[in-house]
Amino acid sequence: MTPGPASTAEEIIEHLRALGSDENIAGMARFGIATETALGLSNVQLRRVARMVKTDHARALDLWTSGIREARLLAAFTADPKVLTLAEARQWANACNSWEVVDTVADLFV
């Protein structure tokens, strides 16, 4: 399945799982990235998926709540900064468990 703008968070996560790589997870750990929930996708791969699925704030919230590293990064790439609330931003900031997630959501917050 190729994800698109009408894809649900669950469908997108299924697609991300299919692309995962244990080798990439090992590489992430070497750079101090929290890998407990990682599937092993690079940011290049995630940006490609983000371009396919487009912006959808409600879906981004669902992706974030999955707790999966790649889904959270994709949530930050596809959330709508114009409708992101202060409460949502605070919730996301408090849930960050890795420097790379912090860097990614910081771009959304700014």
Gaussian input, Z-matrix of N, CA and C with variables (Angstrom, degrees):
# hf/3-21g

backbone

0 1
 N
 C     1     B1
 C     2     B2     1     A1
 N     3     B3     2     A2     1     D1
 C     4     B4     3     A3     2     D2
 C     5     B5     4     A4     3     D3
 N     6     B6     5     A5     4     D4
 C     7     B7     6     A6     5     D5
 C     8     B8     7     A7     6     D6
 N     9     B9     8     A8     7     D7
 C    10    B10     9     A9     8     D8
 C    11    B11    10    A10     9     D9
 N    12    B12    11    A11    10    D10
 C    13    B13    12    A12    11    D11
 C    14    B14    13    A13    12    D12
 N    15    B15    14    A14    13    D13
 C    16    B16    15    A15    14    D14
 C    17    B17    16    A16    15    D15
 N    18    B18    17    A17    16    D16
 C    19    B19    18    A18    17    D17
 C    20    B20    19    A19    18    D18
 N    21    B21    20    A20    19    D19
 C    22    B22    21    A21    20    D20
 C    23    B23    22    A22    21    D21
 N    24    B24    23    A23    22    D22
 C    25    B25    24    A24    23    D23
 C    26    B26    25    A25    24    D24
 N    27    B27    26    A26    25    D25
 C    28    B28    27    A27    26    D26
 C    29    B29    28    A28    27    D27
 N    30    B30    29    A29    28    D28
 C    31    B31    30    A30    29    D29
 C    32    B32    31    A31    30    D30
 N    33    B33    32    A32    31    D31
 C    34    B34    33    A33    32    D32
 C    35    B35    34    A34    33    D33
 N    36    B36    35    A35    34    D34
 C    37    B37    36    A36    35    D35
 C    38    B38    37    A37    36    D36
 N    39    B39    38    A38    37    D37
 C    40    B40    39    A39    38    D38
 C    41    B41    40    A40    39    D39
 N    42    B42    41    A41    40    D40
 C    43    B43    42    A42    41    D41
 C    44    B44    43    A43    42    D42
 N    45    B45    44    A44    43    D43
 C    46    B46    45    A45    44    D44
 C    47    B47    46    A46    45    D45
 N    48    B48    47    A47    46    D46
 C    49    B49    48    A48    47    D47
 C    50    B50    49    A49    48    D48
 N    51    B51    50    A50    49    D49
 C    52    B52    51    A51    50    D50
 C    53    B53    52    A52    51    D51
 N    54    B54    53    A53    52    D52
 C    55    B55    54    A54    53    D53
 C    56    B56    55    A55    54    D54
 N    57    B57    56    A56    55    D55
 C    58    B58    57    A57    56    D56
 C    59    B59    58    A58    57    D57
 N    60    B60    59    A59    58    D58
 C    61    B61    60    A60    59    D59
 C    62    B62    61    A61    60    D60
 N    63    B63    62    A62    61    D61
 C    64    B64    63    A63    62    D62
 C    65    B65    64    A64    63    D63
 N    66    B66    65    A65    64    D64
 C    67    B67    66    A66    65    D65
 C    68    B68    67    A67    66    D66
 N    69    B69    68    A68    67    D67
 C    70    B70    69    A69    68    D68
 C    71    B71    70    A70    69    D69
 N    72    B72    71    A71    70    D70
 C    73    B73    72    A72    71    D71
 C    74    B74    73    A73    72    D72
 N    75    B75    74    A74    73    D73
 C    76    B76    75    A75    74    D74
 C    77    B77    76    A76    75    D75
 N    78    B78    77    A77    76    D76
 C    79    B79    78    A78    77    D77
 C    80    B80    79    A79    78    D78
 N    81    B81    80    A80    79    D79
 C    82    B82    81    A81    80    D80
 C    83    B83    82    A82    81    D81
 N    84    B84    83    A83    82    D82
 C    85    B85    84    A84    83    D83
 C    86    B86    85    A85    84    D84
 N    87    B87    86    A86    85    D85
 C    88    B88    87    A87    86    D86
 C    89    B89    88    A88    87    D87
 N    90    B90    89    A89    88    D88
 C    91    B91    90    A90    89    D89
 C    92    B92    91    A91    90    D90
 N    93    B93    92    A92    91    D91
 C    94    B94    93    A93    92    D92
 C    95    B95    94    A94    93    D93
 N    96    B96    95    A95    94    D94
 C    97    B97    96    A96    95    D95
 C    98    B98    97    A97    96    D96
 N    99    B99    98    A98    97    D97
 C   100   B100    99    A99    98    D98
 C   101   B101   100   A100    99    D99
 N   102   B102   101   A101   100   D100
 C   103   B103   102   A102   101   D101
 C   104   B104   103   A103   102   D102
 N   105   B105   104   A104   103   D103
 C   106   B106   105   A105   104   D104
 C   107   B107   106   A106   105   D105
 N   108   B108   107   A107   106   D106
 C   109   B109   108   A108   107   D107
 C   110   B110   109   A109   108   D108
 N   111   B111   110   A110   109   D109
 C   112   B112   111   A111   110   D110
 C   113   B113   112   A112   111   D111
 N   114   B114   113   A113   112   D112
 C   115   B115   114   A114   113   D113
 C   116   B116   115   A115   114   D114
 N   117   B117   116   A116   115   D115
 C   118   B118   117   A117   116   D116
 C   119   B119   118   A118   117   D117
 N   120   B120   119   A119   118   D118
 C   121   B121   120   A120   119   D119
 C   122   B122   121   A121   120   D120
 N   123   B123   122   A122   121   D121
 C   124   B124   123   A123   122   D122
 C   125   B125   124   A124   123   D123
 N   126   B126   125   A125   124   D124
 C   127   B127   126   A126   125   D125
 C   128   B128   127   A127   126   D126
 N   129   B129   128   A128   127   D127
 C   130   B130   129   A129   128   D128
 C   131   B131   130   A130   129   D129
 N   132   B132   131   A131   130   D130
 C   133   B133   132   A132   131   D131
 C   134   B134   133   A133   132   D132
 N   135   B135   134   A134   133   D133
 C   136   B136   135   A135   134   D134
 C   137   B137   136   A136   135   D135
 N   138   B138   137   A137   136   D136
 C   139   B139   138   A138   137   D137
 C   140   B140   139   A139   138   D138
 N   141   B141   140   A140   139   D139
 C   142   B142   141   A141   140   D140
 C   143   B143   142   A142   141   D141
 N   144   B144   143   A143   142   D142
 C   145   B145   144   A144   143   D143
 C   146   B146   145   A145   144   D144
 N   147   B147   146   A146   145   D145
 C   148   B148   147   A147   146   D146
 C   149   B149   148   A148   147   D147
 N   150   B150   149   A149   148   D148
 C   151   B151   150   A150   149   D149
 C   152   B152   151   A151   150   D150
 N   153   B153   152   A152   151   D151
 C   154   B154   153   A153   152   D152
 C   155   B155   154   A154   153   D153
 N   156   B156   155   A155   154   D154
 C   157   B157   156   A156   155   D155
 C   158   B158   157   A157   156   D156
 N   159   B159   158   A158   157   D157
 C   160   B160   159   A159   158   D158
 C   161   B161   160   A160   159   D159
 N   162   B162   161   A161   160   D160
 C   163   B163   162   A162   161   D161
 C   164   B164   163   A163   162   D162
 N   165   B165   164   A164   163   D163
 C   166   B166   165   A165   164   D164
 C   167   B167   166   A166   165   D165
 N   168   B168   167   A167   166   D166
 C   169   B169   168   A168   167   D167
 C   170   B170   169   A169   168   D168
 N   171   B171   170   A170   169   D169
 C   172   B172   171   A171   170   D170
 C   173   B173   172   A172   171   D171
 N   174   B174   173   A173   172   D172
 C   175   B175   174   A174   173   D173
 C   176   B176   175   A175   174   D174
 N   177   B177   176   A176   175   D175
 C   178   B178   177   A177   176   D176
 C   179   B179   178   A178   177   D177
 N   180   B180   179   A179   178   D178
 C   181   B181   180   A180   179   D179
 C   182   B182   181   A181   180   D180
 N   183   B183   182   A182   181   D181
 C   184   B184   183   A183   182   D182
 C   185   B185   184   A184   183   D183
 N   186   B186   185   A185   184   D184
 C   187   B187   186   A186   185   D185
 C   188   B188   187   A187   186   D186
 N   189   B189   188   A188   187   D187
 C   190   B190   189   A189   188   D188
 C   191   B191   190   A190   189   D189
 N   192   B192   191   A191   190   D190
 C   193   B193   192   A192   191   D191
 C   194   B194   193   A193   192   D192
 N   195   B195   194   A194   193   D193
 C   196   B196   195   A195   194   D194
 C   197   B197   196   A196   195   D195
 N   198   B198   197   A197   196   D196
 C   199   B199   198   A198   197   D197
 C   200   B200   199   A199   198   D198
 N   201   B201   200   A200   199   D199
 C   202   B202   201   A201   200   D200
 C   203   B203   202   A202   201   D201
 N   204   B204   203   A203   202   D202
 C   205   B205   204   A204   203   D203
 C   206   B206   205   A205   204   D204
 N   207   B207   206   A206   205   D205
 C   208   B208   207   A207   206   D206
 C   209   B209   208   A208   207   D207
 N   210   B210   209   A209   208   D208
 C   211   B211   210   A210   209   D209
 C   212   B212   211   A211   210   D210
 N   213   B213   212   A212   211   D211
 C   214   B214   213   A213   212   D212
 C   215   B215   214   A214   213   D213
 N   216   B216   215   A215   214   D214
 C   217   B217   216   A216   215   D215
 C   218   B218   217   A217   216   D216
 N   219   B219   218   A218   217   D217
 C   220   B220   219   A219   218   D218
 C   221   B221   220   A220   219   D219
 N   222   B222   221   A221   220   D220
 C   223   B223   222   A222   221   D221
 C   224   B224   223   A223   222   D222
 N   225   B225   224   A224   223   D223
 C   226   B226   225   A225   224   D224
 C   227   B227   226   A226   225   D225
 N   228   B228   227   A227   226   D226
 C   229   B229   228   A228   227   D227
 C   230   B230   229   A229   228   D228
 N   231   B231   230   A230   229   D229
 C   232   B232   231   A231   230   D230
 C   233   B233   232   A232   231   D231
 N   234   B234   233   A233   232   D232
 C   235   B235   234   A234   233   D233
 C   236   B236   235   A235   234   D234
 N   237   B237   236   A236   235   D235
 C   238   B238   237   A237   236   D236
 C   239   B239   238   A238   237   D237
 N   240   B240   239   A239   238   D238
 C   241   B241   240   A240   239   D239
 C   242   B242   241   A241   240   D240
 N   243   B243   242   A242   241   D241
 C   244   B244   243   A243   242   D242
 C   245   B245   244   A244   243   D243
 N   246   B246   245   A245   244   D244
 C   247   B247   246   A246   245   D245
 C   248   B248   247   A247   246   D246
 N   249   B249   248   A248   247   D247
 C   250   B250   249   A249   248   D248
 C   251   B251   250   A250   249   D249
 N   252   B252   251   A251   250   D250
 C   253   B253   252   A252   251   D251
 C   254   B254   253   A253   252   D252
 N   255   B255   254   A254   253   D253
 C   256   B256   255   A255   254   D254
 C   257   B257   256   A256   255   D255
 N   258   B258   257   A257   256   D256
 C   259   B259   258   A258   257   D257
 C   260   B260   259   A259   258   D258
 N   261   B261   260   A260   259   D259
 C   262   B262   261   A261   260   D260
 C   263   B263   262   A262   261   D261
 N   264   B264   263   A263   262   D262
 C   265   B265   264   A264   263   D263
 C   266   B266   265   A265   264   D264
 N   267   B267   266   A266   265   D265
 C   268   B268   267   A267   266   D266
 C   269   B269   268   A268   267   D267
 N   270   B270   269   A269   268   D268
 C   271   B271   270   A270   269   D269
 C   272   B272   271   A271   270   D270
 N   273   B273   272   A272   271   D271
 C   274   B274   273   A273   272   D272
 C   275   B275   274   A274   273   D273
 N   276   B276   275   A275   274   D274
 C   277   B277   276   A276   275   D275
 C   278   B278   277   A277   276   D276
 N   279   B279   278   A278   277   D277
 C   280   B280   279   A279   278   D278
 C   281   B281   280   A280   279   D279
 N   282   B282   281   A281   280   D280
 C   283   B283   282   A282   281   D281
 C   284   B284   283   A283   282   D282
 N   285   B285   284   A284   283   D283
 C   286   B286   285   A285   284   D284
 C   287   B287   286   A286   285   D285
 N   288   B288   287   A287   286   D286
 C   289   B289   288   A288   287   D287
 C   290   B290   289   A289   288   D288
 N   291   B291   290   A290   289   D289
 C   292   B292   291   A291   290   D290
 C   293   B293   292   A292   291   D291
 N   294   B294   293   A293   292   D292
 C   295   B295   294   A294   293   D293
 C   296   B296   295   A295   294   D294
 N   297   B297   296   A296   295   D295
 C   298   B298   297   A297   296   D296
 C   299   B299   298   A298   297   D297
 N   300   B300   299   A299   298   D298
 C   301   B301   300   A300   299   D299
 C   302   B302   301   A301   300   D300
 N   303   B303   302   A302   301   D301
 C   304   B304   303   A303   302   D302
 C   305   B305   304   A304   303   D303
 N   306   B306   305   A305   304   D304
 C   307   B307   306   A306   305   D305
 C   308   B308   307   A307   306   D306
 N   309   B309   308   A308   307   D307
 C   310   B310   309   A309   308   D308
 C   311   B311   310   A310   309   D309
 N   312   B312   311   A311   310   D310
 C   313   B313   312   A312   311   D311
 C   314   B314   313   A313   312   D312
 N   315   B315   314   A314   313   D313
 C   316   B316   315   A315   314   D314
 C   317   B317   316   A316   315   D315
 N   318   B318   317   A317   316   D316
 C   319   B319   318   A318   317   D317
 C   320   B320   319   A319   318   D318
 N   321   B321   320   A320   319   D319
 C   322   B322   321   A321   320   D320
 C   323   B323   322   A322   321   D321
 N   324   B324   323   A323   322   D322
 C   325   B325   324   A324   323   D323
 C   326   B326   325   A325   324   D324
 N   327   B327   326   A326   325   D325
 C   328   B328   327   A327   326   D326
 C   329   B329   328   A328   327   D327

   B1=1.4460
   B2=1.5212
   B3=1.2899
   B4=1.4558
   B5=1.5241
   B6=1.3249
   B7=1.4613
   B8=1.5293
   B9=1.3198
   B10=1.4525
   B11=1.5151
   B12=1.3211
   B13=1.4593
   B14=1.5304
   B15=1.3212
   B16=1.4697
   B17=1.5275
   B18=1.3224
   B19=1.4676
   B20=1.5305
   B21=1.3243
   B22=1.4631
   B23=1.5201
   B24=1.3153
   B25=1.4622
   B26=1.5251
   B27=1.3210
   B28=1.4593
   B29=1.5305
   B30=1.3205
   B31=1.4673
   B32=1.5234
   B33=1.3109
   B34=1.4656
   B35=1.5234
   B36=1.3256
   B37=1.4667
   B38=1.5207
   B39=1.3114
   B40=1.4675
   B41=1.5269
   B42=1.3395
   B43=1.4635
   B44=1.5324
   B45=1.3229
   B46=1.4640
   B47=1.5298
   B48=1.3142
   B49=1.4764
   B50=1.5316
   B51=1.3261
   B52=1.4637
   B53=1.5307
   B54=1.3277
   B55=1.4605
   B56=1.5333
   B57=1.3273
   B58=1.4603
   B59=1.5147
   B60=1.3309
   B61=1.4641
   B62=1.5255
   B63=1.3370
   B64=1.4654
   B65=1.5260
   B66=1.3109
   B67=1.4681
   B68=1.5305
   B69=1.3332
   B70=1.4658
   B71=1.5289
   B72=1.3243
   B73=1.4720
   B74=1.5231
   B75=1.3117
   B76=1.4655
   B77=1.5294
   B78=1.3213
   B79=1.4598
   B80=1.5163
   B81=1.3205
   B82=1.4691
   B83=1.5214
   B84=1.3211
   B85=1.4623
   B86=1.5306
   B87=1.3236
   B88=1.4713
   B89=1.5228
   B90=1.3444
   B91=1.4614
   B92=1.5248
   B93=1.3198
   B94=1.4522
   B95=1.5195
   B96=1.3149
   B97=1.4578
   B98=1.5214
   B99=1.3197
   B100=1.4625
   B101=1.5279
   B102=1.3277
   B103=1.4649
   B104=1.5305
   B105=1.3203
   B106=1.4677
   B107=1.5273
   B108=1.3117
   B109=1.4704
   B110=1.5233
   B111=1.3218
   B112=1.4699
   B113=1.5251
   B114=1.3187
   B115=1.4635
   B116=1.5234
   B117=1.3219
   B118=1.4582
   B119=1.5138
   B120=1.3256
   B121=1.4663
   B122=1.5181
   B123=1.3162
   B124=1.4592
   B125=1.5244
   B126=1.3022
   B127=1.4685
   B128=1.5229
   B129=1.3166
   B130=1.4705
   B131=1.5282
   B132=1.3256
   B133=1.4644
   B134=1.5286
   B135=1.3310
   B136=1.4654
   B137=1.5267
   B138=1.3108
   B139=1.4784
   B140=1.5312
   B141=1.3139
   B142=1.4595
   B143=1.5344
   B144=1.3215
   B145=1.4665
   B146=1.5272
   B147=1.3213
   B148=1.4719
   B149=1.5251
   B150=1.3175
   B151=1.4744
   B152=1.5321
   B153=1.3245
   B154=1.4670
   B155=1.5277
   B156=1.3298
   B157=1.4697
   B158=1.5290
   B159=1.3152
   B160=1.4715
   B161=1.5375
   B162=1.3189
   B163=1.4599
   B164=1.5190
   B165=1.3141
   B166=1.4635
   B167=1.5254
   B168=1.3303
   B169=1.4605
   B170=1.5254
   B171=1.3179
   B172=1.4695
   B173=1.5281
   B174=1.3181
   B175=1.4667
   B176=1.5294
   B177=1.3259
   B178=1.4620
   B179=1.5314
   B180=1.3210
   B181=1.4680
   B182=1.5245
   B183=1.3255
   B184=1.4699
   B185=1.5279
   B186=1.3268
   B187=1.4637
   B188=1.5252
   B189=1.3195
   B190=1.4618
   B191=1.5214
   B192=1.3163
   B193=1.4689
   B194=1.5250
   B195=1.3179
   B196=1.4757
   B197=1.5191
   B198=1.3329
   B199=1.4561
   B200=1.5217
   B201=1.3047
   B202=1.4655
   B203=1.5256
   B204=1.3232
   B205=1.4718
   B206=1.5175
   B207=1.3150
   B208=1.4610
   B209=1.5286
   B210=1.3158
   B211=1.4656
   B212=1.5240
   B213=1.3149
   B214=1.4727
   B215=1.5307
   B216=1.3061
   B217=1.4644
   B218=1.5283
   B219=1.3207
   B220=1.4660
   B221=1.5199
   B222=1.3169
   B223=1.4645
   B224=1.5267
   B225=1.3150
   B226=1.4633
   B227=1.5290
   B228=1.3299
   B229=1.4670
   B230=1.5268
   B231=1.3443
   B232=1.4597
   B233=1.5254
   B234=1.3211
   B235=1.4637
   B236=1.5220
   B237=1.3026
   B238=1.4620
   B239=1.5205
   B240=1.3246
   B241=1.4683
   B242=1.5292
   B243=1.3217
   B244=1.4642
   B245=1.5230
   B246=1.3358
   B247=1.4645
   B248=1.5305
   B249=1.3234
   B250=1.4533
   B251=1.5233
   B252=1.3211
   B253=1.4640
   B254=1.5232
   B255=1.3137
   B256=1.4542
   B257=1.5291
   B258=1.3133
   B259=1.4727
   B260=1.5269
   B261=1.3325
   B262=1.4677
   B263=1.5228
   B264=1.3241
   B265=1.4628
   B266=1.5310
   B267=1.3062
   B268=1.4697
   B269=1.5275
   B270=1.3173
   B271=1.4650
   B272=1.5214
   B273=1.3311
   B274=1.4591
   B275=1.5309
   B276=1.3237
   B277=1.4628
   B278=1.5316
   B279=1.3185
   B280=1.4698
   B281=1.5228
   B282=1.3283
   B283=1.4615
   B284=1.5225
   B285=1.3164
   B286=1.4642
   B287=1.5212
   B288=1.3333
   B289=1.4624
   B290=1.5293
   B291=1.3211
   B292=1.4569
   B293=1.5300
   B294=1.3106
   B295=1.4574
   B296=1.5217
   B297=1.3230
   B298=1.4627
   B299=1.5219
   B300=1.3277
   B301=1.4604
   B302=1.5258
   B303=1.3180
   B304=1.4630
   B305=1.5275
   B306=1.3174
   B307=1.4701
   B308=1.5229
   B309=1.3192
   B310=1.4676
   B311=1.5203
   B312=1.3300
   B313=1.4679
   B314=1.5218
   B315=1.3259
   B316=1.4613
   B317=1.5257
   B318=1.3257
   B319=1.4710
   B320=1.5239
   B321=1.3168
   B322=1.4680
   B323=1.5229
   B324=1.3202
   B325=1.4672
   B326=1.5191
   B327=1.3182
   B328=1.4647
   B329=1.5174
   A1=110.16
   A2=116.22
   A3=121.13
   A4=107.98
   A5=117.23
   A6=118.58
   A7=111.84
   A8=114.68
   A9=121.54
   A10=110.18
   A11=117.76
   A12=121.46
   A13=114.71
   A14=118.26
   A15=120.95
   A16=112.92
   A17=118.13
   A18=121.50
   A19=110.73
   A20=114.83
   A21=120.47
   A22=109.71
   A23=115.59
   A24=120.21
   A25=110.46
   A26=116.75
   A27=120.85
   A28=111.26
   A29=116.79
   A30=120.25
   A31=111.13
   A32=116.17
   A33=120.20
   A34=110.37
   A35=117.09
   A36=120.52
   A37=110.31
   A38=117.44
   A39=121.00
   A40=110.12
   A41=116.44
   A42=120.98
   A43=110.53
   A44=116.95
   A45=120.81
   A46=110.68
   A47=116.65
   A48=120.36
   A49=110.70
   A50=116.97
   A51=121.34
   A52=111.60
   A53=117.12
   A54=121.59
   A55=112.98
   A56=117.67
   A57=122.50
   A58=114.19
   A59=115.12
   A60=121.45
   A61=109.93
   A62=116.14
   A63=120.28
   A64=111.11
   A65=116.74
   A66=120.87
   A67=110.35
   A68=116.57
   A69=120.19
   A70=111.32
   A71=117.04
   A72=120.19
   A73=109.91
   A74=117.14
   A75=121.01
   A76=110.80
   A77=116.81
   A78=120.85
   A79=112.15
   A80=116.61
   A81=120.59
   A82=110.76
   A83=116.25
   A84=120.85
   A85=110.87
   A86=116.38
   A87=119.85
   A88=112.15
   A89=117.56
   A90=121.57
   A91=112.17
   A92=117.24
   A93=121.09
   A94=114.55
   A95=117.08
   A96=121.95
   A97=108.04
   A98=116.79
   A99=120.84
   A100=108.53
   A101=116.11
   A102=120.08
   A103=113.81
   A104=118.00
   A105=120.29
   A106=112.35
   A107=117.41
   A108=121.11
   A109=112.00
   A110=117.08
   A111=121.18
   A112=111.59
   A113=114.17
   A114=121.71
   A115=111.23
   A116=116.82
   A117=120.88
   A118=114.92
   A119=117.33
   A120=120.77
   A121=109.46
   A122=115.67
   A123=120.77
   A124=109.54
   A125=115.90
   A126=119.89
   A127=111.23
   A128=117.56
   A129=120.74
   A130=109.47
   A131=116.64
   A132=120.49
   A133=110.97
   A134=116.22
   A135=120.08
   A136=111.79
   A137=116.81
   A138=119.74
   A139=110.03
   A140=116.92
   A141=121.10
   A142=110.17
   A143=116.70
   A144=121.03
   A145=109.79
   A146=117.45
   A147=121.03
   A148=110.99
   A149=117.21
   A150=120.04
   A151=111.06
   A152=116.64
   A153=119.91
   A154=112.04
   A155=117.04
   A156=119.47
   A157=113.40
   A158=116.99
   A159=122.10
   A160=111.86
   A161=115.50
   A162=122.62
   A163=110.88
   A164=115.59
   A165=122.71
   A166=106.05
   A167=116.43
   A168=120.39
   A169=112.38
   A170=117.21
   A171=119.83
   A172=110.92
   A173=116.77
   A174=120.63
   A175=110.26
   A176=117.26
   A177=120.90
   A178=110.51
   A179=117.08
   A180=120.42
   A181=110.36
   A182=117.13
   A183=121.26
   A184=110.99
   A185=116.81
   A186=120.30
   A187=109.99
   A188=116.72
   A189=120.63
   A190=111.20
   A191=117.33
   A192=120.16
   A193=112.71
   A194=118.21
   A195=120.24
   A196=111.43
   A197=116.89
   A198=120.98
   A199=114.19
   A200=117.92
   A201=122.41
   A202=109.06
   A203=116.24
   A204=121.37
   A205=111.76
   A206=117.54
   A207=121.06
   A208=111.94
   A209=117.05
   A210=120.21
   A211=110.06
   A212=117.16
   A213=119.95
   A214=110.94
   A215=117.01
   A216=118.77
   A217=110.12
   A218=116.58
   A219=120.39
   A220=110.49
   A221=117.38
   A222=120.83
   A223=110.07
   A224=116.66
   A225=120.08
   A226=111.60
   A227=117.09
   A228=120.90
   A229=112.22
   A230=117.88
   A231=120.38
   A232=114.32
   A233=118.13
   A234=120.98
   A235=109.03
   A236=116.62
   A237=121.69
   A238=109.18
   A239=118.23
   A240=120.09
   A241=112.70
   A242=117.31
   A243=120.18
   A244=112.37
   A245=117.32
   A246=119.67
   A247=112.76
   A248=117.29
   A249=121.12
   A250=108.77
   A251=116.60
   A252=119.96
   A253=109.97
   A254=114.96
   A255=120.32
   A256=110.06
   A257=117.69
   A258=121.33
   A259=110.93
   A260=117.45
   A261=120.64
   A262=110.39
   A263=116.69
   A264=120.72
   A265=110.47
   A266=116.72
   A267=120.13
   A268=111.00
   A269=116.27
   A270=120.12
   A271=110.13
   A272=117.00
   A273=120.86
   A274=110.64
   A275=116.67
   A276=120.20
   A277=110.69
   A278=116.62
   A279=120.41
   A280=112.66
   A281=117.53
   A282=121.47
   A283=113.22
   A284=118.70
   A285=121.21
   A286=109.94
   A287=115.50
   A288=120.14
   A289=113.10
   A290=116.73
   A291=119.92
   A292=109.28
   A293=116.09
   A294=120.53
   A295=111.81
   A296=118.11
   A297=119.92
   A298=111.75
   A299=117.32
   A300=120.19
   A301=108.83
   A302=116.94
   A303=121.33
   A304=110.01
   A305=117.20
   A306=121.04
   A307=111.46
   A308=116.53
   A309=120.81
   A310=111.55
   A311=117.85
   A312=118.74
   A313=111.00
   A314=117.51
   A315=120.01
   A316=110.60
   A317=116.62
   A318=120.26
   A319=110.84
   A320=117.11
   A321=121.24
   A322=109.92
   A323=117.74
   A324=121.20
   A325=112.00
   A326=116.89
   A327=121.07
   A328=108.89
   D1=130.02
   D2=174.62
   D3=-98.51
   D4=122.68
   D5=-177.60
   D6=-71.98
   D7=151.99
   D8=178.33
   D9=-144.16
   D10=-175.45
   D11=-177.08
   D12=-57.09
   D13=-27.31
   D14=-179.39
   D15=-89.51
   D16=-1.04
   D17=-177.72
   D18=-68.28
   D19=143.92
   D20=175.68
   D21=-82.88
   D22=166.75
   D23=176.41
   D24=-58.87
   D25=-41.31
   D26=-179.26
   D27=-63.38
   D28=-42.06
   D29=178.51
   D30=-64.68
   D31=-39.90
   D32=179.61
   D33=-66.61
   D34=-42.53
   D35=178.56
   D36=-62.51
   D37=-39.73
   D38=176.31
   D39=-59.22
   D40=-42.79
   D41=178.11
   D42=-64.05
   D43=-42.49
   D44=179.46
   D45=-62.44
   D46=-41.75
   D47=178.94
   D48=-59.83
   D49=-38.35
   D50=-179.52
   D51=-66.63
   D52=-26.85
   D53=-178.66
   D54=-90.43
   D55=-8.11
   D56=-173.34
   D57=-59.01
   D58=158.63
   D59=-177.57
   D60=-146.70
   D61=120.62
   D62=176.27
   D63=-63.66
   D64=-33.32
   D65=178.19
   D66=-62.67
   D67=-42.28
   D68=177.98
   D69=-65.33
   D70=-36.73
   D71=178.40
   D72=-61.18
   D73=-43.09
   D74=178.47
   D75=-61.92
   D76=-39.80
   D77=177.81
   D78=-65.63
   D79=-39.34
   D80=178.28
   D81=-61.33
   D82=-43.13
   D83=-178.55
   D84=-59.87
   D85=-35.59
   D86=178.94
   D87=-64.95
   D88=-22.67
   D89=179.56
   D90=-99.67
   D91=12.51
   D92=175.95
   D93=78.00
   D94=20.40
   D95=177.76
   D96=-86.75
   D97=133.15
   D98=177.21
   D99=-67.15
   D100=122.81
   D101=-173.53
   D102=-113.86
   D103=8.43
   D104=-176.93
   D105=-56.82
   D106=-35.18
   D107=-178.83
   D108=-114.39
   D109=12.83
   D110=-175.70
   D111=-75.86
   D112=146.13
   D113=175.32
   D114=-100.71
   D115=-20.09
   D116=176.59
   D117=98.38
   D118=35.69
   D119=176.32
   D120=-105.07
   D121=144.46
   D122=176.85
   D123=-80.29
   D124=163.09
   D125=176.05
   D126=-65.13
   D127=-29.36
   D128=175.75
   D129=-61.59
   D130=-46.07
   D131=178.07
   D132=-63.20
   D133=-41.31
   D134=-179.07
   D135=-66.66
   D136=-38.66
   D137=177.65
   D138=-64.72
   D139=-36.14
   D140=177.29
   D141=-62.88
   D142=-44.79
   D143=177.60
   D144=-64.46
   D145=-41.22
   D146=179.17
   D147=-58.73
   D148=-40.24
   D149=178.11
   D150=-65.83
   D151=-32.80
   D152=-179.86
   D153=-73.65
   D154=-38.30
   D155=-173.59
   D156=-92.12
   D157=-17.12
   D158=177.33
   D159=66.39
   D160=-179.92
   D161=-179.69
   D162=-77.08
   D163=132.17
   D164=174.95
   D165=-156.89
   D166=101.65
   D167=-171.96
   D168=-64.15
   D169=-44.05
   D170=-179.68
   D171=-61.04
   D172=-42.32
   D173=178.35
   D174=-67.01
   D175=-37.31
   D176=177.86
   D177=-60.69
   D178=-39.14
   D179=177.08
   D180=-62.97
   D181=-40.49
   D182=177.33
   D183=-65.42
   D184=-41.81
   D185=177.89
   D186=-60.65
   D187=-43.42
   D188=-178.75
   D189=-60.80
   D190=-44.05
   D191=-175.55
   D192=-67.67
   D193=-13.15
   D194=178.12
   D195=-64.97
   D196=-27.54
   D197=-178.00
   D198=79.72
   D199=-3.15
   D200=-179.27
   D201=-79.24
   D202=132.97
   D203=-177.12
   D204=-49.52
   D205=-55.34
   D206=-175.66
   D207=-65.95
   D208=-36.87
   D209=178.19
   D210=-65.96
   D211=-37.15
   D212=177.97
   D213=-67.68
   D214=-42.21
   D215=177.63
   D216=-64.16
   D217=-42.51
   D218=177.82
   D219=-63.34
   D220=-35.82
   D221=176.20
   D222=-59.81
   D223=-44.18
   D224=179.06
   D225=-65.48
   D226=-35.20
   D227=178.85
   D228=-71.15
   D229=-28.36
   D230=-171.57
   D231=-114.24
   D232=0.41
   D233=175.30
   D234=-71.06
   D235=155.47
   D236=178.54
   D237=-97.09
   D238=108.44
   D239=-177.08
   D240=-61.58
   D241=-21.81
   D242=-179.51
   D243=-73.37
   D244=-22.80
   D245=179.67
   D246=-113.64
   D247=-1.67
   D248=175.98
   D249=-63.14
   D250=124.63
   D251=-179.28
   D252=-88.79
   D253=162.45
   D254=176.57
   D255=-61.94
   D256=-39.63
   D257=178.78
   D258=-62.55
   D259=-42.66
   D260=177.85
   D261=-63.44
   D262=-44.33
   D263=-179.91
   D264=-61.08
   D265=-42.74
   D266=179.04
   D267=-65.55
   D268=-41.43
   D269=178.75
   D270=-61.52
   D271=-46.40
   D272=179.61
   D273=-63.43
   D274=-44.08
   D275=-179.02
   D276=-61.15
   D277=-41.81
   D278=-179.76
   D279=-67.77
   D280=-23.12
   D281=-177.31
   D282=-92.98
   D283=-3.55
   D284=-178.54
   D285=-65.51
   D286=131.51
   D287=-178.19
   D288=-121.99
   D289=8.29
   D290=-177.56
   D291=-154.03
   D292=147.25
   D293=-177.70
   D294=-58.09
   D295=-35.62
   D296=-177.05
   D297=-70.51
   D298=-32.43
   D299=176.15
   D300=-69.22
   D301=-41.07
   D302=176.72
   D303=-58.05
   D304=-48.52
   D305=179.84
   D306=-59.20
   D307=-40.60
   D308=-176.59
   D309=-70.80
   D310=-46.34
   D311=-179.85
   D312=-70.88
   D313=-27.38
   D314=176.65
   D315=-60.97
   D316=-39.02
   D317=176.30
   D318=-61.06
   D319=-40.71
   D320=177.97
   D321=-66.15
   D322=-44.56
   D323=-176.44
   D324=-64.14
   D325=-36.87
   D326=-178.99
   D327=-72.34

